[in-house]
Amino acid sequence: MSENKVEKVKCLIIGSGPAGYTAAIYAARANMHPVVYQGLQPGGQLTITTEVENFPGYPEGAMGPDIMVDLEKQAQKMGADIRYGIATKVDFSGPIHKVEIDEEKWIEAESVIISTGATAKWLGLESEQRLNGYGVSACAVCDGFFFKNQEVAIVGAGDTACEDALYLSKLATTVHMIVRKGENGMKASKIMQDRVKNTPNIKIYWNSETLEVVGKDKTEAVKIKNTETGAETEIPVNAFFVAIGHTPNSQIFKDILDMDETGYINTIPGSSKTNVAGVFAAGDVQDKTYRQAITAAASGCMAALDAERYLTEIGA
């Protein structure tokens, strides 16, 4: 580690979604002089979201990217130092936490807030990506309301897919649920399976593979194939929701921070503290339950307050 390429900071924030920017706002106001590295997707998942109606403070709704621009401006106004760059390696073995940026320079931080988020898993269809934001979504709770009294489809077989299908069933006329395996291959808990099966306006398609989301400028239908019979069906829908899971962006912290089996960083309940003193986690990288912009922002606030208390305790 070259000495002339080492920068020392009081608070380093890795990631720039609602959690990272909110942490930056609170940390800057507490004179912690936070440095924020925005990561691969500055602004996080909201930057690939169209209209957002459920983020407080926007009575007319707002575009996801616009909300993130506002949050970034607010963090900068408070004094946060926001930079482009990706954390590529970490060394949390000592009291000073070392983070490599872009494989070329090192930051030595007295406290670190990880807000690297999570990435939705997709099926890998060209049409799915082309119509993302135009009827295709990975968040039923975020976007289901826009398709009230319309027909929608959802793909997935776990508890999250079942929860999303039930949520959509309260809004949509019909929810077409596409399950890749047969009835015995569904991953959801028995109680969630029963709820879905007993909901009259949820229609389940077993042993079905999604071939294409149909539509030019908006979602108009989904084409599926029965893997047992080979029969193809085109279902007219106005929205297509993907609920096959998320991948937390926590790979560089593997074997350093405590995580669950899927890679979500474990935090001490009621706090943002990880198993390493002075390292905190906020937002979707540690939240597999809610995954909302507002809960991410709230946990960013928690992380900044926890970091401030930690720095006070160590006399930094």
C-alpha positions as CSV (number, residue, x, y, z in Angstrom):
1,M,0.0,0.0,0.0
2,S,1.7,3.2,-1.2
3,E,1.7,5.9,1.4
4,N,1.2,8.7,-1.1
5,K,-2.0,7.1,-2.3
6,V,-3.6,6.8,1.1
7,E,-6.3,9.3,2.1
8,K,-7.5,9.5,5.7
9,V,-11.2,10.3,6.4
10,K,-13.5,10.2,9.4
11,C,-16.5,8.7,7.7
12,L,-16.5,6.7,4.4
13,I,-19.9,5.9,2.8
14,I,-19.9,3.2,0.1
15,G,-22.9,3.4,-2.2
16,S,-25.3,6.2,-3.1
17,G,-28.9,5.1,-3.0
18,P,-31.4,6.5,-0.6
19,A,-29.5,4.9,2.3
20,G,-26.1,6.3,1.3
21,Y,-27.3,9.8,0.6
22,T,-29.4,10.0,3.8
23,A,-26.4,8.7,5.8
24,A,-24.3,11.5,4.1
25,I,-26.8,14.2,5.0
26,Y,-26.8,13.2,8.7
27,A,-23.1,12.6,8.8
28,A,-22.3,15.9,7.2
29,R,-24.6,17.8,9.7
30,A,-22.7,16.1,12.5
31,N,-19.4,17.4,11.2
32,M,-18.1,13.9,10.3
33,H,-17.0,15.2,6.8
34,P,-18.3,12.1,5.0
35,V,-16.8,11.0,1.7
36,V,-19.3,9.1,-0.5
37,Y,-18.2,6.8,-3.3
38,Q,-21.3,6.3,-5.6
39,G,-20.5,2.9,-6.9
40,L,-21.6,1.2,-10.2
41,Q,-25.1,2.7,-10.1
42,P,-25.0,6.3,-8.7
43,G,-28.4,6.8,-7.1
44,G,-29.2,3.1,-6.8
45,Q,-32.2,1.2,-8.0
46,L,-34.5,4.3,-8.1
47,T,-32.5,5.6,-11.1
48,I,-34.0,2.8,-13.2
49,T,-37.5,3.4,-11.8
50,T,-40.0,5.6,-13.6
51,E,-42.8,7.3,-11.5
52,V,-42.6,7.0,-7.7
53,E,-45.8,7.9,-5.8
54,N,-45.0,6.5,-2.3
55,F,-41.9,8.4,-1.3
56,P,-42.9,11.1,1.3
57,G,-42.7,14.7,0.3
58,Y,-43.7,14.3,-3.4
59,P,-47.5,14.7,-3.4
60,E,-47.7,14.7,-7.2
61,G,-45.3,11.8,-7.4
62,A,-41.9,12.1,-9.0
63,M,-39.5,10.2,-11.3
64,G,-37.1,8.0,-9.5
65,P,-34.0,9.6,-11.0
66,D,-35.3,13.1,-10.0
67,I,-35.7,12.0,-6.3
68,M,-32.1,10.7,-6.3
69,V,-30.8,14.0,-7.8
70,D,-32.6,15.9,-5.0
71,L,-31.1,13.6,-2.4
72,E,-27.6,14.0,-3.9
73,K,-28.0,17.8,-4.0
74,Q,-29.1,17.9,-0.4
75,A,-26.2,15.8,0.7
76,Q,-23.8,18.0,-1.2
77,K,-25.4,21.1,0.3
78,M,-24.8,19.8,3.8
79,G,-21.1,19.3,2.9
80,A,-20.8,15.7,1.8
81,D,-17.9,15.0,-0.6
82,I,-19.5,12.8,-3.3
83,R,-17.3,11.1,-5.8
84,Y,-17.4,8.6,-8.6
85,G,-15.7,5.4,-7.8
86,I,-16.1,1.8,-6.8
87,A,-14.9,0.0,-3.7
88,T,-12.8,-2.9,-5.0
89,K,-11.2,-4.3,-1.8
90,V,-11.4,-3.9,2.0
91,D,-9.3,-4.5,5.0
92,F,-11.2,-4.3,8.3
93,S,-8.6,-6.2,10.4
94,G,-7.5,-3.1,12.4
95,P,-9.1,-0.2,14.2
96,I,-8.6,1.9,11.1
97,H,-10.7,0.5,8.2
98,K,-9.0,0.4,4.8
99,V,-11.0,0.5,1.6
100,E,-9.5,0.3,-1.9
101,I,-11.1,2.5,-4.6
102,D,-11.0,1.5,-8.3
103,E,-8.0,-0.8,-7.6
104,E,-5.8,2.3,-7.4
105,K,-6.0,4.2,-4.2
106,W,-6.7,3.4,-0.6
107,I,-8.9,5.2,1.9
108,E,-8.3,4.9,5.7
109,A,-11.5,5.5,7.5
110,E,-12.3,5.7,11.2
111,S,-15.9,4.6,10.3
112,V,-17.5,3.0,7.3
113,I,-21.1,2.9,6.2
114,I,-21.9,0.3,3.7
115,S,-25.0,1.1,1.5
116,T,-24.2,-0.8,-1.6
117,G,-27.8,-2.0,-2.1
118,A,-29.0,-5.1,-3.9
119,T,-29.6,-6.0,-7.5
120,A,-32.9,-7.6,-8.6
121,K,-32.5,-10.9,-10.4
122,W,-34.0,-11.0,-13.9
123,L,-34.9,-13.7,-16.3
124,G,-32.4,-12.5,-18.9
125,L,-34.9,-11.7,-21.7
126,E,-34.2,-8.9,-24.1
127,S,-37.9,-7.8,-24.0
128,E,-37.8,-7.8,-20.2
129,Q,-35.0,-5.2,-20.2
130,R,-36.4,-3.2,-23.1
131,L,-39.8,-2.8,-21.3
132,N,-38.3,-2.3,-17.8
133,G,-40.2,0.7,-16.5
134,Y,-42.9,0.3,-19.2
135,G,-44.9,-2.3,-17.5
136,V,-42.0,-4.6,-16.5
137,S,-40.9,-4.2,-12.8
138,A,-39.1,-6.1,-10.1
139,C,-41.1,-4.4,-7.4
140,A,-44.8,-5.1,-7.1
141,V,-45.2,-3.0,-4.0
142,C,-43.6,0.0,-5.8
143,D,-45.4,-0.3,-9.1
144,G,-48.5,-2.4,-8.6
145,F,-50.8,0.6,-7.9
146,F,-50.3,1.9,-11.5
147,F,-52.1,-1.2,-12.8
148,K,-55.2,-1.0,-10.6
149,N,-58.2,-2.9,-12.2
150,Q,-56.0,-4.3,-14.9
151,E,-54.6,-7.8,-15.6
152,V,-51.0,-8.4,-14.6
153,A,-48.5,-11.3,-14.6
154,I,-45.9,-12.3,-12.0
155,V,-43.1,-14.8,-12.3
156,G,-41.6,-16.6,-9.2
157,A,-42.2,-19.4,-6.8
158,G,-40.9,-18.3,-3.4
159,D,-42.5,-16.5,-0.5
160,T,-41.7,-13.1,-2.0
161,A,-43.5,-14.0,-5.2
162,C,-46.5,-15.3,-3.2
163,E,-46.5,-12.1,-1.1
164,D,-46.3,-10.0,-4.2
165,A,-49.1,-12.0,-6.0
166,L,-51.4,-11.5,-3.0
167,Y,-50.6,-7.8,-2.9
168,L,-51.3,-7.5,-6.6
169,S,-54.6,-9.5,-6.2
170,K,-56.0,-6.6,-4.1
171,L,-55.4,-4.2,-7.0
172,A,-55.6,-6.1,-10.2
173,T,-58.6,-7.9,-11.8
174,T,-56.5,-11.0,-12.4
175,V,-53.0,-12.0,-11.4
176,H,-51.4,-14.6,-13.8
177,M,-48.7,-16.3,-11.7
178,I,-46.1,-18.1,-13.8
179,V,-44.2,-20.9,-11.9
180,R,-41.3,-22.7,-13.6
181,K,-41.8,-26.1,-11.8
182,G,-44.8,-28.2,-10.9
183,E,-46.9,-27.8,-7.8
184,N,-44.4,-29.9,-5.7
185,G,-41.5,-27.7,-6.8
186,M,-42.8,-24.5,-5.4
187,K,-40.3,-23.0,-2.9
188,A,-42.7,-20.9,-0.9
189,S,-43.8,-21.9,2.6
190,K,-47.0,-24.1,2.7
191,I,-49.1,-21.3,4.3
192,M,-48.1,-18.9,1.5
193,Q,-48.8,-21.5,-1.2
194,D,-52.3,-22.1,0.3
195,R,-53.1,-18.4,0.4
196,V,-52.2,-18.0,-3.2
197,K,-54.1,-21.1,-4.3
198,N,-57.2,-20.0,-2.4
199,T,-57.2,-16.4,-3.8
200,P,-59.9,-16.5,-6.6
201,N,-58.3,-13.9,-8.9
202,I,-54.8,-15.5,-8.9
203,K,-54.4,-17.9,-11.8
204,I,-51.3,-20.2,-11.5
205,Y,-49.5,-21.6,-14.5
206,W,-47.4,-24.6,-13.4
207,N,-44.4,-26.0,-15.4
208,S,-44.3,-22.7,-17.3
209,E,-41.4,-20.8,-18.8
210,T,-41.5,-17.2,-19.8
211,L,-40.5,-16.8,-23.4
212,E,-41.1,-13.1,-24.0
213,V,-42.8,-9.9,-22.8
214,V,-44.8,-8.7,-25.7
215,G,-45.1,-5.0,-26.5
216,K,-43.4,-2.2,-28.4
217,D,-43.6,0.8,-26.1
218,K,-45.5,-0.8,-23.3
219,T,-46.2,-4.2,-21.9
220,E,-49.2,-5.8,-23.7
221,A,-48.8,-9.5,-23.1
222,V,-46.5,-12.3,-21.9
223,K,-45.7,-15.4,-23.9
224,I,-45.2,-18.6,-21.9
225,K,-44.4,-22.2,-22.7
226,N,-45.6,-25.3,-20.9
227,T,-42.4,-27.3,-20.4
228,E,-44.3,-30.6,-20.2
229,T,-46.6,-30.2,-23.3
230,G,-44.6,-27.7,-25.3
231,A,-47.7,-25.6,-25.7
232,E,-47.2,-21.9,-26.0
233,T,-49.7,-19.3,-24.7
234,E,-49.9,-15.6,-25.0
235,I,-51.6,-13.9,-22.0
236,P,-52.8,-10.3,-22.4
237,V,-51.5,-8.3,-19.5
238,N,-50.6,-4.6,-18.8
239,A,-47.7,-5.4,-16.4
240,F,-45.2,-8.1,-15.8
241,F,-43.5,-8.4,-12.4
242,V,-40.4,-10.4,-11.8
243,A,-40.1,-11.8,-8.3
244,I,-37.3,-14.3,-8.4
245,G,-35.1,-12.7,-5.8
246,H,-32.4,-10.1,-5.2
247,T,-28.6,-10.4,-5.0
248,P,-27.1,-8.1,-2.2
249,N,-24.1,-6.2,-3.5
250,S,-21.9,-7.5,-0.7
251,Q,-19.3,-9.7,-2.5
252,I,-16.2,-7.7,-1.4
253,F,-17.2,-8.1,2.3
254,K,-17.5,-11.9,2.1
255,D,-15.6,-13.7,4.9
256,I,-15.1,-10.3,6.6
257,L,-18.6,-9.4,7.7
258,D,-21.3,-11.7,9.1
259,M,-23.9,-12.5,6.4
260,D,-26.8,-14.8,5.9
261,E,-26.7,-17.6,3.4
262,T,-27.7,-15.3,0.5
263,G,-25.2,-12.6,1.2
264,Y,-27.3,-10.0,3.1
265,I,-25.1,-8.4,5.8
266,N,-26.3,-9.2,9.3
267,T,-26.7,-6.2,11.6
268,I,-27.3,-6.2,15.3
269,P,-31.1,-6.0,15.7
270,G,-32.3,-2.4,16.3
271,S,-29.1,-0.9,14.9
272,S,-26.9,-0.7,11.8
273,K,-23.9,-2.3,13.5
274,T,-22.1,-5.2,11.9
275,N,-19.8,-7.6,13.6
276,V,-16.8,-5.3,13.0
277,A,-16.7,-2.2,15.3
278,G,-16.9,1.0,13.3
279,V,-18.5,-0.7,10.2
280,F,-22.2,-0.1,9.7
281,A,-24.6,-1.4,7.0
282,A,-27.8,0.4,5.7
283,G,-30.4,-0.1,3.0
284,D,-31.0,-3.1,0.8
285,V,-27.6,-4.7,1.4
286,Q,-28.9,-5.7,4.8
287,D,-32.6,-5.6,4.3
288,K,-34.2,-8.6,2.6
289,T,-37.7,-7.9,4.1
290,Y,-38.9,-4.4,3.1
291,R,-36.6,-3.2,0.3
292,Q,-38.2,0.2,-0.1
293,A,-36.6,3.5,-0.7
294,I,-38.1,5.0,2.5
295,T,-36.8,2.1,4.7
296,A,-33.4,2.4,3.1
297,A,-33.3,6.1,3.8
298,A,-34.4,5.5,7.4
299,S,-31.6,2.9,7.9
300,G,-29.1,5.4,6.4
301,C,-30.1,7.8,9.1
302,M,-29.6,5.0,11.7
303,A,-26.1,4.2,10.3
304,A,-25.0,7.9,10.5
305,L,-26.2,8.2,14.1
306,D,-24.5,4.9,15.0
307,A,-21.3,6.0,13.3
308,E,-21.4,9.4,15.1
309,R,-21.8,7.7,18.5
310,Y,-19.0,5.2,17.7
311,L,-16.6,8.1,16.8
312,T,-17.5,9.9,20.0
313,E,-16.8,6.7,22.0
314,I,-13.4,6.2,20.5
315,G,-12.6,9.9,20.8
316,A,-12.2,10.6,17.1
